[in-house]
Amino acid sequence: MDSLRSPHLADDLHLLLNTLLEVGQERADVRAALSHLRAALDGMEGEDGESLAQRTITPHPSQRDLQRESTSIVQASVDVNLGLIVMRARWKSEACRFAIRRRGEASSTEALAAEESALRARREDLEDCYAWMLDSPRPLPEDKYVEEVALCYDVVARAAELCIELEAEGALSPVPAPDLLFLLAESQSSLLTALAHCELRGDSDQRDLFLWLKDQTTRHRVYVDRHMRLDDPADSAKVLELRDRLEQAAKRIREKSSGGGAGVAAPKELLAGMRILVLAATGPKPEGMVSELKLDTLRWVELEEGAPAGEVLDQELNGEKHDLAILATRLDEDDYARFKGLCAASDILFVRMPLGDGEELTAEGLASECERQIGERLRA
């Protein structure tokens, strides 16, 4: 048994047991064996005193996890079936609530057994659908956490369903509304957060919605700077509010697509009270924008096109001096990556709107572009 005290034991068991958990989705004997193994591991501790069962069955995200996730996303196929996400997530939501009721029953009844049998029969047609809430070797978490996951499954299902509906209506062409993509990021991340509360690391619907979203942002060059990384989780406690924001966003998208919003300027009050930084090429500076948009402050910084901008970016984007940065000029690839990183680090929203030759930035144009790119986030 001395060899089992290897300092690499937790990592080895992490890999082995998570593989077995996947196999255990379909095999009851594997699930039973895992239960016995967990009981044995409960008596063993790692160097930090933490139970090896906790570290291997429910590991915490590490830097290596982040790197592994990044690599797997690049290699994964993006042929995601949104319809399957809808059906699978709704099944899991129903199964979570059934598991709560089943645990609350004093004893099993014929009606309860029949309901479970019907529920499991429907699952047979759903590819890659792990019934952790019914079959996991781990004890079912507290009801409040399982219900939170159920709500997040509801929202993920509705988010995928809205994408299907809007795509069929032509409302996602030629480019999906950035507001919708931001909300999809928050939806899949909320589910991941709720699962973490249940000591679960991932889910096929969270993964597939993330892959579909990643494909859309890459294909259409839309930068979603929140809730796309493990170290930037969404708040699953706000999932009901998120559901309402999804419906409102879909309504606005439909109105614009049908012509109901065509030609209607964004309300200038959208930016009221904000501290805005404009990074622009050398040229004329607009007058009266602060009063017209009811801004708190407007700082205008000119950048010579083609010249290194790193020092200026560091000076302007470090700290909490601005709420919103407007990139109204072109940066080279390295400076643009630096710009995005500094905005994320300082929690500054940003909008890209490079101006053509002789084109001037106007209050109406700025408000409209902010509405298009980050309107939902500004209202939230």
N, C-alpha and C positions, 0 to 999 in steps of 0.2 A: 504493500500500500504506500510505501514511501515515494514511489515514482509518481503517485497521484498528487503529490504536493508540489509539482512543478510550478514555477512562476507563470508558465504559459497555460496552465490548466484552464483558467476562465475563458481565454480566447479560443482554445481548442473546443471546449464544451459549448461555447457560444455558437461556433460554426456547426458542430455536430447536432446539437439539440434543435437549432432553428431549421436545419434540414429535415430532421425527424418530425418536427411540428408540421411541416408541409405534407409529408407522407401521411401523418396522422389524420389529415383531413378526411381520408377515405378508408383508413384501417383502424378498427376498434382495438386490435391487439397492440398496435403501436401506441395508441393513446393510453392504454392501460400500463404499458411498460414505462412510458414517460412519467406517469403518476408515481410508479414505484421508484423510479430514478430520482424524481424530485424529492421524495421523502428521504432518500439516502443523502442527497446533497444538502438538505437542510441542516445536517449535522456537520458540514464542512465549511470552513471559512477561508476567504482569500487573505492576502497580506494586510488588507485594510480592515479586516474584521467583518466584512460584509458577507452574508450567506452566498455561497456559490450558486445555489438554486436561483436566487434573485438576480445574480449577475448574468447567468447563462440563459435563463428562460425569459427574463425581461431586461435585457441590457440597456444601458443609457447610451444615447448617441455620442460618438466620439469623433475626433477629427478624421480618423481613418474611415468611419462610417460616412462622413460627408464626402470624402474623396471617392469612396466606393460608389456612393449614390450618383455622383457626378458622372463617373465613368459608365455606369450601367444605363443612365439616361441617354447618353450619346449613342450607345450601342443598340438600344432598344428599338424595336419597330414601332412606328407611330400610327400603325393601322388600328386605331382605337374605335371600338363600336360603342357609340354614345347610347344607343338603344339598350345594349346589354348593361351599361352602367345604371340606367334608369331602373330596369327590372331587378337587377341584383341588389342595388342599394335599397329599394323598397322592400325586397324580401328580407334583407338583414334588419331593416327597421322593425318590420313586423315580428321577426324572430326575437329581437331584443325584448320587445314588450311581452311576447309570449313567455320568454324565459323568466321575466320578472313575475308574471302571474303564476307560472308553474312553481316557482320557489315559494310563493305565498300560500299555495294550497296546502292544507294540513296533510292530505294524502292524495295519491293519484286517483283520478276518476276516469271512467270510460270516455266521457266527453273530452277531457283533457288529452287523453291518449289518442283519440280520433283526430283532434285538432293538430296535434304534433305530427301524426302520420301524414295528414294532408299537407302540412307545411313542408315536411321533408320531401314529399313526392314532387312538389313544385320546384324544389331546389335541384332536382335531378337534371332539369333542362338548362340550368344556369352554369356556364363554364366558369371555372376558377372562383367558386363561391364557398369560402370557408365558413362553416357554421360555428364559429368560436363560442358564441353565446349559448350554444346547445351542447357542444362536444368537447370543449377545451378541457385538458386535464387540470387546469387551474380552477380554483373556486370562482364562481361568478362574483364580480365586484359589487359594491353597494348599488342599490336600485337607482339612486340619483345619478350615478356615473353611467349606468347602462342606459337610462332614459336620455341622458345628454348625448350619448353616441347615437341613439335612435333618431333624435332630432337632427343631428348632423347628417345621418344617412338620408333623411327626408330632404334636407337642403341640397345635398349633392345630387340626389335624384332629380330634383326640380331644376337645378342648374343645368344638368345635362339635357333634360327635356326641353328647357327654354332654348338651348342651342339648336336642338333638332328643329323646333318650331320656327325659330327665326331664320334658320338656314333655308328651310322649305319656302318661307315667305320672301326670300331674297334680301332679307334685312341684314345679313352679315356680309353682303357684297358691296364694294370690292374688298373692304377691310372690316373685320369685326370692330365694333365700337370699343375703344380702350376701356371705357367704364365697365363693360361686361367682362372683359378679360381680368380686370382688377378684382371683380367680385368672384369670378371663378377661382382665382388664386386664394382668396380668403375662404371660400367654401371648402376646397380640398384641404387647406391647412387647418381649418377648424375641426374637421373630422380627425386629422392626425393628432391634434391636441387632445380631443376627447378620448381617442383610443389610448393615448399615453396615460390619461387618468385611470384607465383600466389595465395599465401595465401591458399594453400591446404596442408593437412598433409600427405596424403598417397594415394596409388593406388594399385589395385589388382595385376597388373603385376609386379610392384616393389616388393610387398610383396611375390608373388609366386616365382619370380626369387631368392629373398633372401632366401626363405625356401629351394629351390632346392640346392642352393649353400651351405647353412648351413648343409644340409644333406650330401653333398659330402665331405665337409671339416671334418665333424665329422667321417664319415665312413672310410675315407682314412687317417685320422690324418694329414691333411695338415693345417698348421696354416696360416691364412690370417689375417695379423695384421693391414690392412688399410680398411677404408670405410665399416666396418661391424657394426658400432655403430652410433647412432644419433649425437653424439658429434664429429664425424670424417667424415664430409661430403666431397664428391668429388666436384670438380669444374665443374659445368655444362657448363661453357663457353668454355671448352676444348672438347666438345662432338664430334666435327668433327675429331679432332686428335685422340680421343679414338676409333672412328670407324675404322680409318686406322690401329691403333695398333691391334685391334681385327682381322682384315683380315690378317695382317702380322703374328700374332701369330698362326692363323689357318693354314697358309701356312707352317710355320716351323713344326707344329705338324704333318701335313700330310707328309711332307718330311721325318721326322724321322720314322713315322709309316710305310711308304712304303719302308724303307731301304735306302732312299736317304741320310739320315743323320747318318746311322749306322756306327759306328766305327770312326766317324769324331770328333776329339777333339775340345772342345770349344776354341775359340781364347783366348790366354793368355792376349791379350790387353784389355779384358773385365774388368779386375781389375786394369788397369793402373792408377796410381795416387791416389789410395785409401789408407786410413789408416785402417789397419786391426788388430783386436784383436783376438788371438787364445786362447781359453780355452781348455787345453788338460790335459790328465792324465800324470803322471810322466813317463818320457821315453826320447828317443832320439829326438832331435830337428833338423829339416831339415835345410840344409845349402843352401844359394844361392837363396832362394825363392823371396827375395825382388827384386833382379836384374832380375830374370827370369820372374816374373810377372809385372815388372815395377811399383812396389808399392811405395807409398810415405813412409809409415812406416809399420812395422810389430812388434807387441808386443805379446810375447809368455808367457802365464801365466799357470803354472802347478797347477792342483787341485788334491788333494789326493782323490781317489774315495771313496765315502761313508762318507767323512768328511763334516761338514757344510760349505757351500760356501758363505753364505749371506754377510759376511763382505767384502770378495774379490769382489763379484759382485757389491756391493754398490760403492766400491772404483774405480772400472774399468769402470763402465757403467754410472756413473753420469757425466753429462756435454757433451761436444762436442769433446772429444779426439779421437773418432773412427768413421769411416763411416760404418764399417761392422764387425760383431762379428761372429766368427766361433766356434761353440760348438762341440768340437772333443772329448768329454767325456760324461759320464752320470751324471746327477744331480738327486737328489731325487725330488719328486713331488713339495714340497714347494719351493725349490731353483729354479726349472725350471719355476714355475709360477713367481717367483721374477725376474728371468732372462728376461722373455718375457716382463714383465711390465716395467723394466728399459730400455730395448731396445726401446719400444714404446714411453716412456716418453722422451728419448733423441734422437728420430728419427734415430735410428741405425738399419740398416738391419741386419738380422742374418740368418745363414745357419746351420742346424744340420748335422753333419757327424761323428758320433761316430766310432772310429776305432776298428777293431778286435785285438785280441792278436797278437802282433808282427807286426801289420800293421802300416806303417808310412805314414804320410801326405806328398803328393807330390804336386808340382806346377800344374801338369796336372790334378791330381785328384781334387784339390781344384777348379780349373777353370771350370772343367766339372760339378761339383756339384753345383757351383754357377750359371752356365748356366741353369741347370735343374730346380733349385728351384726359382731363382730370376732373371733370365736372362732378362726378359721383363722390370723389374723394374730398373735394372742397365742401360739398354739402354735408358730408358726414363729419 
